[in-house]
Amino acid sequence: MKYRPLFDKIIVEPVPAEETTKGGLILTGAKDAPQLGKVVAVGPGGTPDGKELKMVVKEGDVVVYAKYKGVEIKYDGKDMLVLSLGDVLAVAE
């Protein structure tokens, strides 16, 4: 099933956390969920109450998002998150 985000929503594919260090050591133990993701779909902007909101992210951007935010969905057979633009903290450059 395909989704088209509405208003200020985006669909993000979480980027997996690194499993090894630069020196080749394998990391084990409990890890927090990654908070980096690649934007795969972007809504048109605006809000349900009609206020203008310009989208500052685009498809392909890698973003940092707030922990424990968003709604988990399956998109193109992959686990994704639907986030509000306000949940995005930064864009990687």
N, C-alpha and C positions, 0 to 999 in steps of 0.2 A: 504494500500500500504506500502511496506517495502522499506527502503532506505539503501544504502551502501555508507558511506562517502568516498570521494576520497582524495588523497594526505594528507594534514595536517588538514583535517576537522574532527570535532567530532559532535555527536548529543547529546544534553543535555536536560534532563527533569528538568525544573525549580522546585525548592523546595518551597512550599508555605510558606509565612511569618507567623510568630507566631501571633495568634489572641488574646492570653491572656498572661498576665505577670505571673511570678512565684508565685505571691501572689493571682492569680485568677482574676485580673482585666481584663475586656474586653476592648481591644483597638479599638477605632473608629477613623474616619477621614481619610483624604487622606494619602496614603502610596505609597512609590516608589515601583516599581516592584522588586521582589527578584532578587538578583544577585548570588544566590547559586543554583547549579544544580547537578543532578546525571548524570554521563556519561553513555549513553546506547549503543553507537556505536562509534568506533574509526577507522579512515582511516589508511592506511598502512604507512604513512609518505612520506617524499620527497615533492618536489614542482613541479609545472608544467614545470619549466625551467630546471628540472633535478638535482637540488641541493639536497644533502642528508640532511634529517631532521628526527631525531629520535623522535618518539612519547613518551612523558614522562607521559602520562595519560593512564589509562586502564578502561575498562568497570567496573562500580560499584563505581569508584572514585567520591567523592563529590568535586566540584570545585567552586571557586569564579571567575566570569567572568566580563569583562568590561561592564559598563552600556551602553545601546543603541547599542549593537553589536549583530551580528548574523542575521539569516533569520528565521522567524517563519514558521513552517511546522506542519502538522498533521502526527503523526507516531504512529502506532498501536492504532489509535483513540484518541490519547492524543496530547495536544499542546506541541511542542518541539522547540528547537533552533538548527540551524546548525551554529557552530562557527569555526573559524580558531584557531589553537593552540596558535597563538599570542594573541588572545583575552582572554585566560585563565591567570588569575593573580596569582592563588595559588591553591594548592590541600589540602583539609582538611585531617588531620591525627588524 
